[in-house]
Amino acid sequence: MTQEYTAHSVTADGAAPRTGSRVRTLLGRWRRDPGIWRRGIILAILAVLVALLMSFHAQIPNRIGNLGSLIETFLPWFGLFVPLLLILALVRRSATALIALLLPAVVWLNLFGGLLTDKSGEGGDLTVATHNVNAGNPDPEGTARDLAESGVDVLALEELKDSAVPTYEKALSDTYAYHSVQGTVGLWSKYPLSATEPVDIRLGWVRAMRSTVTTPHGKVAVYVAHLPSVRVKLNAGFTANQRDDSADALGEAISHEQIEQVILLGDLNGTMNDRSLRAVTSQMRSTQGAAGHGYGFSWPASFPLARIDQIMVKGVEPASSWTLPRTDSDHLPIAARVQVR
């Protein structure tokens, strides 16, 4: 009896076919397929549209539901379209779609590929952290204890409820000799604070403050801010107008700062990509972008999707940036180490 062997059974020596042989077989079939260039045109168009969306996000207007800001908030996640379209292109056996996929892949890598590398370094003489502790936090004492154990020199807290402030003050008093609470934000420091005052961000109540921290290496102006929350509504789109007005006011205050070394700590309810925060981001650097590892997403804590909590600097050199372990808040705390001149 004669036994026949196919490319999908075994080789002449009885071994399973190699991966390279399988790939060559697959490519041979594709070359003989006359529809390889005609199929997947819609997938190719989608790939081009994703590339254009990422490339020209700044040109998407905000006039209708702040659509531009909404897209910019979650812009890094548009990279997920690449593997999804890749799978569909392979299923469809479309060379056209595969080639078109190079466009969004290259654009995404150009925009966000640098965040995949570890840019943290040695050095730095001041560690800072910020945390939206959540007004509904069920364990403010535990949250304060966890933050104190992080060992940072300067700690900013946002969304402080009046009734919880004494708990935070007591739990942090052994670690931080100096502190000030202004409205719903507070600053704790191992170094002396002076010239502490609220910052008007056009809300009618205090959600931002400024203080001079006298470190062993020089004076630093530290701002703490909690910009208004944003919402996505079907009938109104991305409701961020109040936040945008507050961001403009915060940026104006920082631009008038007399001390050259400035650190901004807080929940800005927006990412560095969001054009509506330009009044702030145009004059300051993100420690995560300059000296972080990965994206450093901070919200929501259960499954972080965006970095809306920020540590930004001006006249100060970032050395490293990272997220701290989760507390009972819906935000992750974030920290950075910087070099004060």
Residue pairs with C-beta under 8 A, 6 or more apart in sequence:
5 12
7 17
7 21
7 25
8 17
9 17
10 16
10 17
11 17
11 18
11 21
30 36
30 93
30 95
33 93
35 93
36 93
36 94
36 95
36 96
37 94
37 95
37 96
38 96
39 92
39 93
39 94
39 96
39 97
40 88
40 89
40 92
40 93
40 94
40 95
40 96
40 97
40 98
41 94
41 96
41 97
43 85
43 88
43 89
43 92
43 94
43 96
43 97
43 100
44 94
44 96
44 97
44 99
44 100
45 100
46 81
46 85
47 81
47 85
47 97
47 100
47 101
47 103
47 104
48 100
48 103
48 104
50 78
50 81
50 82
50 85
50 104
51 103
51 104
51 106
51 107
53 60
53 71
53 78
54 75
54 78
54 104
54 107
54 108
54 111
55 107
57 68
57 71
57 72
57 75
57 273
58 68
58 72
58 275
60 67
60 68
60 71
61 67
61 68
62 68
62 69
62 275
62 276
64 237
65 236
65 237
65 238
66 237
66 238
66 239
66 240
66 241
66 276
67 237
67 238
68 275
69 238
69 240
69 244
69 270
69 274
69 275
69 276
70 232
70 237
70 238
72 271
72 273
72 274
72 275
73 238
73 270
73 271
73 273
73 274
73 306
73 308
74 305
74 306
75 111
75 112
75 271
75 273
76 111
76 112
76 115
76 295
77 305
78 104
78 108
79 104
79 108
79 112
81 104
82 101
82 104
82 105
82 108
85 97
85 101
85 104
86 98
86 101
88 97
89 97
89 98
89 101
90 98
112 295
115 289
115 292
115 294
115 295
116 294
117 293
118 293
119 290
119 291
119 292
119 293
120 291
120 292
120 293
120 319
120 320
120 321
120 322
121 291
121 319
121 320
122 319
123 319
123 337
123 339
124 317
124 318
124 319
124 320
124 337
124 338
124 339
125 215
125 216
125 217
125 338
125 339
125 340
126 153
126 154
126 215
126 217
126 220
126 337
126 338
126 339
126 340
127 151
127 152
127 153
127 154
127 335
127 336
127 337
127 338
128 152
128 153
128 154
128 155
128 156
128 222
128 263
128 265
128 311
128 335
128 336
128 337
128 338
129 147
129 150
129 152
129 154
129 155
129 156
129 265
129 311
129 324
129 333
129 334
129 335
129 336
130 155
130 156
130 157
130 158
130 224
130 265
130 266
130 267
130 309
130 310
130 311
130 333
130 334
131 143
131 147
131 155
131 156
131 157
131 158
131 309
131 324
131 327
131 329
131 331
131 333
131 334
132 157
132 158
132 159
132 226
132 267
132 309
132 329
132 330
132 331
133 140
133 143
133 157
133 158
133 159
133 160
133 164
133 168
133 327
133 329
133 331
134 159
134 328
134 329
134 330
134 331
135 159
135 160
135 161
135 164
135 184
137 143
137 164
137 327
137 328
137 329
138 328
139 327
139 328
140 164
140 167
140 168
140 171
141 167
141 170
141 171
142 327
142 328
143 327
143 328
143 329
144 167
144 168
144 171
144 172
145 171
146 324
146 325
146 327
147 155
147 157
147 172
147 324
147 327
147 333
148 155
148 171
148 172
148 174
148 175
148 176
150 324
150 333
150 335
152 335
153 189
153 190
153 191
153 215
154 187
154 188
154 189
154 190
154 191
154 213
154 222
154 263
154 265
155 172
155 176
155 187
155 188
155 189
156 185
156 186
156 187
156 188
156 222
156 224
156 265
156 266
157 168
157 185
157 186
157 187
157 188
157 224
158 184
158 185
158 207
158 224
158 225
158 226
158 266
158 267
159 184
159 226
159 267
160 168
160 181
160 184
160 185
160 186
161 184
165 181
165 186
168 186
169 179
169 181
172 179
172 188
175 188
175 190
176 188
176 189
176 190
177 189
177 190
178 188
178 189
178 190
178 191
178 192
178 193
179 186
179 187
179 188
179 189
179 193
180 186
180 187
180 193
180 196
180 209
180 211
182 196
182 197
182 198
182 206
182 208
182 209
182 224
183 198
183 205
183 206
183 207
183 208
183 209
184 205
184 206
184 207
184 226
185 206
185 207
185 208
185 209
185 224
185 225
185 226
185 266
186 209
186 224
187 193
187 196
187 209
187 211
187 222
187 224
187 265
189 211
189 213
189 222
191 213
191 214
191 215
191 216
192 213
192 214
193 211
193 212
193 213
193 214
194 211
194 212
194 214
195 210
195 211
195 212
196 209
196 210
196 211
196 212
197 209
197 210
197 211
198 206
198 208
198 209
198 210
199 208
199 209
199 210
199 223
199 225
199 249
199 250
199 253
200 208
200 249
200 253
201 207
201 208
201 225
201 227
201 246
201 247
201 249
201 250
201 253
202 245
202 246
202 249
203 228
203 242
203 246
207 225
207 226
207 227
207 228
207 246
208 223
208 224
208 225
208 226
208 246
208 250
208 253
208 266
209 223
209 224
209 225
210 221
210 222
210 223
210 224
210 253
210 257
211 221
211 222
211 224
212 219
212 220
212 221
212 222
212 259
213 219
213 220
213 221
213 222
215 340
217 340
217 341
218 261
218 340
218 341
219 259
219 261
220 259
220 261
220 262
220 263
220 316
220 340
221 257
221 258
221 259
221 261
221 262
221 263
222 262
222 263
222 264
222 265
223 250
223 253
223 254
223 262
223 263
223 264
223 265
223 266
224 264
224 265
224 266
225 246
225 250
225 264
225 265
225 266
225 267
225 268
226 266
226 267
226 269
227 243
227 246
227 247
227 250
227 266
227 267
227 268
227 269
227 270
228 242
228 243
228 246
228 269
229 243
229 269
230 238
230 239
230 240
230 243
230 269
230 270
231 238
231 239
232 238
232 239
233 239
240 269
240 270
240 276
243 269
243 270
243 276
244 276
244 277
247 268
247 270
247 276
247 277
247 279
247 280
248 279
250 264
250 279
250 280
251 278
251 279
251 280
251 282
251 283
252 279
254 262
254 264
254 280
254 283
254 284
254 314
255 283
260 314
260 315
261 314
261 315
261 316
261 340
261 341
262 284
262 313
262 314
262 315
262 316
263 311
263 312
263 313
263 316
263 338
264 280
264 284
264 310
264 311
264 312
264 313
265 310
265 311
266 309
266 310
267 308
267 309
267 310
267 331
268 277
268 280
268 308
268 309
268 310
269 308
270 276
270 277
270 308
271 277
271 306
271 307
271 308
272 281
272 286
272 289
272 307
272 310
280 312
281 312
283 314
284 312
284 313
284 314
285 312
285 313
285 314
285 318
286 292
286 310
286 311
286 312
287 311
287 312
287 313
287 318
287 320
287 321
287 336
287 338
288 295
288 296
288 307
288 310
288 311
288 321
288 334
288 336
290 318
290 321
291 318
291 319
291 320
291 321
291 336
292 320
292 321
292 322
293 321
293 322
295 307
296 307
296 321
296 322
296 323
296 334
297 304
297 305
297 306
297 307
297 323
297 332
298 304
298 306
298 307
298 308
298 309
298 323
298 331
298 332
298 333
298 334
299 305
299 306
299 307
299 308
299 309
299 330
299 331
299 332
300 330
300 331
301 326
301 327
301 329
301 330
301 331
301 332
302 330
304 332
307 334
308 331
309 331
309 332
309 333
309 334
310 334
311 321
311 334
311 335
311 336
313 338
315 341
316 338
316 339
316 340
316 341
317 338
317 339
317 341
318 336
318 337
318 338
318 339
319 336
319 337
319 338
319 339
320 336
320 337
321 334
321 335
321 336
321 337
322 334
322 335
322 336
323 332
323 333
323 334
323 335
324 332
324 333
324 334
324 335
325 333
326 332
327 333
